[in-house]
Amino acid sequence: MFPAITWADPLRMAHSRAAQTLWTRAGLGPSDMDVAQIYDCFTISILLQLEDYGFCGRGESGPFAASGAIAADGDIPINTDGGNMSGGYIHGLNHIVEGVRQVRGTADVQIAGAETCLVTSGPIGLSSALVLRSDT
């Protein structure tokens, strides 16, 4: 892996490649997600992933977030347990736990009717993601 400063587009993270594979394999897309637990080692990582996973266009994540779209009552509530930066940094494992709680309907900040949840991981060069789905 080379330093991001040498990349042709240092703001295009590994998430964009992971997203393409994820959505194809899952047979779902961003509009199918009820909630998302987005890896948040830095604030910008959330913004870039909102774009890479297709919740908004390139360069639109700031206004998208500011509009309230990522709030608990927004279009795509994110990090409903506070995420790494507010809920506790255990390298993304808490994102999986919170995603499971959301689709089970047992989260502290439960999103009504949440049946699907995007969970992302990995900050820059390496990334992974999964879609959790309730069985109801």
Phi, psi and omega per residue, in radians:
M1 nan 2.345 3.124
F2 -1.734 2.682 3.124
P3 -1.004 2.510 -3.105
A4 -0.969 -0.517 -3.123
I5 -1.074 -0.383 -3.131
T6 -1.618 -0.107 -3.117
W7 -1.265 2.622 3.088
A8 -1.049 -0.683 3.104
D9 -2.340 1.612 -3.061
P10 -1.137 -0.202 3.092
L11 -1.634 -0.040 3.083
R12 -1.696 1.790 -3.042
M13 -1.550 3.060 3.106
A14 -1.062 -0.344 -3.132
H15 -1.041 -0.571 -3.104
S16 -1.118 -0.666 3.085
R17 -1.244 -0.727 3.123
A18 -1.081 -0.699 -3.115
A19 -1.076 -0.781 -3.140
Q20 -1.019 -0.817 -3.137
T21 -1.149 -0.798 -3.110
L22 -1.022 -0.940 -3.070
W23 -1.099 -0.638 3.109
T24 -1.147 -0.838 -3.103
R25 -1.213 -0.627 -3.107
A26 -1.350 -0.367 -3.058
G27 1.200 0.372 -3.135
L28 -2.287 2.996 3.102
G29 -2.489 -3.099 -3.095
P30 -1.002 -0.614 -3.120
S31 -1.240 -0.229 3.104
D32 -1.533 -0.145 -3.080
M33 -1.493 2.345 3.091
D34 -1.576 -0.471 -3.070
V35 -2.752 2.764 3.111
A36 -2.483 2.460 3.031
Q37 -1.957 1.780 -2.982
I38 -1.815 2.209 -3.131
Y39 -0.950 2.172 -2.984
D40 -2.296 1.172 3.072
C41 -1.265 -0.475 3.073
F42 -2.507 2.688 -3.141
T43 -0.970 -0.732 -3.096
I44 -1.100 -0.483 -3.125
S45 -1.128 -0.589 3.070
I46 -1.149 -0.830 -3.101
L47 -1.060 -0.794 -3.131
L48 -1.143 -0.643 3.134
Q49 -1.250 -0.588 3.048
L50 -0.986 -0.690 3.102
E51 -1.281 -0.854 -3.069
D52 -1.103 -0.608 3.138
Y53 -1.536 0.039 2.970
G54 1.511 0.300 3.098
F55 -1.343 -0.355 3.054
C56 -2.742 2.962 -3.116
G57 -1.369 2.940 3.099
R58 -1.066 2.313 3.136
G59 1.419 0.008 -3.085
E60 -1.820 -0.016 -3.009
S61 -1.198 -0.598 3.104
G62 -1.068 -0.995 3.076
P63 -1.070 -0.609 3.110
F64 -1.058 -0.867 3.121
A65 -1.122 -0.765 -3.117
A66 -1.114 -0.409 -3.123
S67 -1.278 -0.182 -3.082
G68 1.667 0.056 -3.084
A69 -1.089 -0.412 -3.112
I70 -1.773 0.100 3.101
A71 -1.318 2.901 -3.114
A72 -0.969 -0.518 3.111
D73 -1.840 0.305 -3.118
G74 -1.585 -3.023 -3.119
D75 -1.120 -0.704 3.142
I76 -2.449 1.483 3.127
P77 -1.028 2.350 3.129
I78 -2.141 2.661 3.030
N79 0.783 1.031 -3.024
T80 -1.192 -0.191 3.050
D81 -1.805 0.143 -3.111
G82 1.790 -0.267 3.125
G83 1.203 -2.962 3.134
N84 -1.137 -0.705 -3.025
M85 -1.288 -0.477 -3.102
S86 -2.056 -0.491 -3.060
G87 -1.685 -0.364 -3.127
G88 2.376 2.305 -3.053
Y89 -1.707 1.682 3.043
I90 -2.140 0.787 3.008
H91 0.988 0.640 3.011
G92 1.630 -0.208 3.137
L93 -1.071 -0.638 3.115
N94 -1.095 -0.473 3.088
H95 -1.149 -0.705 3.112
I96 -1.150 -0.801 3.138
V97 -1.036 -0.812 -3.137
E98 -1.143 -0.670 3.089
G99 -1.065 -0.755 3.094
V100 -1.087 -0.766 3.126
R101 -1.070 -0.693 3.133
Q102 -1.077 -0.861 -3.083
V103 -1.305 -0.325 3.024
R104 -1.453 -0.313 -3.107
G105 1.450 0.431 -3.072
T106 -2.074 0.238 -3.104
A107 -1.301 2.654 3.091
D108 -1.102 -0.743 3.049
V109 -1.898 1.359 -3.037
Q110 -1.330 2.277 3.038
I111 -1.530 2.061 -3.071
A112 -0.985 2.247 3.073
G113 1.307 0.224 -3.120
A114 -1.134 2.008 3.105
E115 -2.052 -0.304 3.116
T116 -2.296 2.527 -3.131
C117 -2.530 2.222 2.996
L118 -1.490 2.326 3.040
V119 -2.184 2.188 -3.132
T120 -2.036 2.816 -3.137
S121 -2.586 2.924 3.050
G122 1.376 2.195 -3.026
P123 -1.399 -0.820 -2.960
I124 -2.339 -1.410 -2.989
G125 -1.346 -0.534 3.136
L126 -2.084 2.510 -3.110
S127 -2.690 2.789 3.008
S128 -2.620 2.876 3.128
A129 -2.754 2.756 3.066
L130 -2.561 2.765 3.051
V131 -1.972 2.184 3.038
L132 -1.733 2.481 -3.083
R133 -2.475 2.343 3.102
S134 -1.213 2.755 3.140
D135 -1.678 0.209 3.139
T136 -1.646 nan nan
